[in-house]
Structures are given as structure tokens and as C-alpha cells.
Amino acid sequence: MVKEYCIVPWNSANVSWSRNAQVKLMRQLREEAQKSRQSEQKSRKTIVQLQKQQQAKDSRIKSLEADKSRKELILKRKMEEVFIHLHFIT
């Protein structure tokens, strides 16, 4: 089977078109790379923000747990005082 090739004369119009196509392709690649970087930066920023929110929640939980322990200890002491007071009165 014989293939026929069309030989296009190499002239300045073809070279110009080829350069324009190459420039367009390079511009498109740069734009896609920039979009990719922006998307990655947005994802990282979101992750950092979520981590900060989680740290704040963890801190709040620890604070509430410490406050609860402190109140339970105070209640225990008061209950002991009441028990002692009632025990000695009777």
C-alpha cells in the first residue's frame, strides 16, 4: 500500500502560523499551570483555616473540661462540709 503525502511548501506563512500556534499553546499551558497553583493555594488555605478552627475547638473543650473538674471539686468539698456539719450536729 502506497501512502501519498502532501508536501506543503515551507514558506513564511506556515512558519508564522506555527509560531503563533506554539505561542498560543505555551500561553494556554501557563494559564493552566497558574490555575492549578491557585487551586492548590486555595486548598492549602482552607486546610490551614480548618486546622485553626479545630485547634480552637480543642482548646475550648479542654477549658470546659477543666472548668467542670474545678466545679466538681468545689461541689465535693461543700458536700463534705455539709456531711461533717450534719454528722456533728446529730
Buried (B, 14 or more C-beta within 10 A) or exposed (E): EEEEEEEEEEEEEEEEEEEEEEEEEEEEEEEEEEEEEEEEEEEEEEEEEEEEEEEEEEEEEEEEEEEEEEEEEEEEEEEEEEEEEEEEEE
